[in-house]
Structure formats: structure tokens, C-alpha cells
Amino acid sequence: MSVDGWNTVLVLGGIRSGKSEFAESLVADAPVVRYVATAPEGDPEDTEWATRLAAHRARRPGSWSTEETAADPRRLADVLESAQPNETLLVDDLGGWVTVLLDPDHQPADDVATIAELAEAIRACSARVVLVSPEVGLSLVPTTPLGRAFTDALGAANRAVADACDAVVLVVAGQPAWLKPAVPPASAAGAVPAVSAAGTG
């Protein structure tokens, strides 16, 4: 990982901010990378969503392994707890994880307890971990109950995970701004490489 001496990093950013590409750059030099995909496949007729997922898959090096956790939101904590010290995990992203957490198939559930369980798993994880998450705190309050439930749960998850991580970085228009600690290491201070409009982040 490019962030020497830190075990866990949370990468925040808005839509198309370049957060995923920046997170991938942090683990590019790691010898063993496990990509943890949290997003459900979605509606098979939603070709735009399928294109986004395909773009993410296409960027992953062939040497990376992939783990899917969309079937059960609690599985992410299990993956973190079972990770080995020689591994680097890239979790992309917590927005997908919260979507699954709020899915009616997983209700009723104690969302607060599940988020706390995830934060504790991050603290206890022996592997290096980079987590990606959408920053929803700058957007308007959604006008629907489901939208408000999502932003509330994701905001709570971001706060809990940020507290659990050694470092937090906010990516805005491809530019990383380190929030925790405020001064970035020289090896992780660069901007995100430019991507085409078809890229995701």
C-alpha cells in the first residue's frame, strides 16, 4: 500500500469524484489484494448500472481476487475478521453495503448494531484495508422516506468507519484532501489520474 504505516484508510467522495480510482492507486503495489464488492447486481434491464459495474471489474488487475458480500450485509464484518496479515482488502463501496443493509429482505434488522459491528471489525482487522464510500453530507435532504433512511444510515456508517480508520481522505474532482491525519504522506499525496466520462468513481 502507498500509505506506509497505516493499516486502515477510508476514501470518501461524491459521484464521479474519482474516489474508486484513488483507492485503487493506494493498493496498486500490494502483493496480495482482495477486492470486496458490496453492490448488488440490480435490475438486469438497467444497462447503465451494468456498464458501471463492468467498468469497475475491467480496472481490476488479473492478480486480484474478488469477494462478493451483497447477499448478506453482515458478511463484510466476517471478511474483515478472517483476513490475513499478508492481505490488502479494497472494499468498494459502503454505499452498496448500506443499500443491501436496508433491503427489505434483510429486515427487520438493527442497523445501528450492524454498523457498530463493522467498525469494530475494521479496528480488529489484521490485514490492510482501504474502504470506499460516497459522501452524502453535502447533499440536500432527500424528499422520500427511503432516501432519508439511506442517507441517514450511510452518514452513520461513514462516521463510525472514519472513527475506526487510521486515515481518512476526501476526493473532490480527482483531488485528494486528507482529513485524518491532516498532512498526507508524500507517497499518497498525488491527484487521481484523469478518467473518461464513462469511468466510475
Backbone hydrogen bonds, N-H to C=O, Kabsch-Sander energy under -0.5 kcal/mol:
donor,donor_aa,acceptor,acceptor_aa,energy
2,S,26,L,-2.2
4,D,2,S,-1.2
6,W,3,V,-1.5
9,V,129,V,-2.4
10,L,167,A,-2.4
11,V,9,V,-0.5
11,V,131,L,-3.6
12,L,10,L,-0.6
12,L,169,V,-3.1
13,G,133,S,-1.1
14,G,171,V,-0.7
17,S,14,G,-1.6
19,K,201,G,-1.0
22,F,18,G,-2.3
23,A,19,K,-2.4
24,E,20,S,-2.5
25,S,21,E,-1.9
26,L,22,F,-1.3
27,V,23,A,-0.9
27,V,24,E,-0.5
28,A,24,E,-0.5
30,A,27,V,-1.6
34,R,88,T,-2.8
35,Y,33,V,-0.5
35,Y,65,S,-3.4
36,V,34,R,-0.6
36,V,90,L,-3.2
37,A,35,Y,-0.8
37,A,67,E,-2.8
38,T,36,V,-0.5
38,T,92,D,-1.1
46,D,43,D,-2.1
47,T,45,E,-1.6
50,A,46,D,-1.9
51,T,47,T,-2.1
52,R,48,E,-1.8
53,L,49,W,-2.4
54,A,50,A,-2.3
55,A,51,T,-2.1
56,H,52,R,-1.9
57,R,53,L,-2.3
58,A,54,A,-2.5
59,R,55,A,-1.2
60,R,56,H,-0.7
60,R,57,R,-0.9
64,W,61,P,-1.6
65,S,33,V,-2.1
67,E,35,Y,-3.1
69,T,37,A,-2.4
72,D,69,T,-1.4
75,R,72,D,-1.6
76,L,73,P,-0.9
78,D,74,R,-1.2
79,V,75,R,-2.5
80,L,76,L,-2.1
81,E,77,A,-2.3
82,S,78,D,-1.8
83,A,79,V,-0.7
83,A,80,L,-0.7
87,E,84,Q,-2.0
88,T,32,V,-1.7
89,L,128,R,-3.2
90,L,34,R,-2.3
91,V,89,L,-0.5
91,V,130,V,-2.9
92,D,36,V,-2.2
92,D,90,L,-0.6
93,D,132,V,-0.6
94,L,132,V,-2.5
97,W,93,D,-1.5
98,V,94,L,-2.5
99,T,95,G,-1.9
100,V,96,G,-1.9
101,L,97,W,-2.2
102,L,98,V,-2.2
103,D,100,V,-1.0
106,H,103,D,-2.3
107,Q,104,P,-1.4
111,D,109,A,-1.2
114,T,110,D,-2.1
115,I,111,D,-2.4
116,A,112,V,-2.2
117,E,113,A,-2.2
118,L,114,T,-1.9
119,A,115,I,-2.3
120,E,116,A,-2.1
121,A,117,E,-2.0
122,I,118,L,-2.0
123,R,119,A,-2.0
124,A,120,E,-1.9
125,C,121,A,-0.9
125,C,122,I,-0.6
128,R,87,E,-1.9
129,V,7,N,-2.8
130,V,89,L,-2.7
131,L,9,V,-2.9
132,V,91,V,-2.7
133,S,11,V,-2.4
135,E,13,G,-1.6
136,V,134,P,-0.7
139,S,136,V,-1.3
148,R,144,T,-2.4
149,A,145,P,-2.4
150,F,146,L,-2.2
151,T,147,G,-2.4
152,D,148,R,-2.5
153,A,149,A,-2.3
154,L,150,F,-3.0
155,G,151,T,-2.5
156,A,152,D,-2.1
157,A,153,A,-2.3
158,N,154,L,-3.0
159,R,155,G,-2.1
160,A,156,A,-2.3
161,V,157,A,-2.8
162,A,158,N,-2.7
163,D,159,R,-2.0
164,A,160,A,-1.4
165,C,161,V,-1.7
166,D,8,T,-0.9
167,A,8,T,-1.7
168,V,180,K,-2.4
169,V,10,L,-2.6
170,L,177,A,-2.8
171,V,12,L,-3.1
171,V,169,V,-0.5
172,V,170,L,-0.6
172,V,175,Q,-2.5
174,G,17,S,-2.1
175,Q,172,V,-2.2
177,A,170,L,-2.9
178,W,176,P,-0.5
179,L,168,V,-2.5
180,K,168,V,-1.9
180,K,181,P,-0.6
188,A,185,P,-1.7
189,A,186,A,-0.9
192,V,174,G,-3.1
199,G,196,S,-1.9
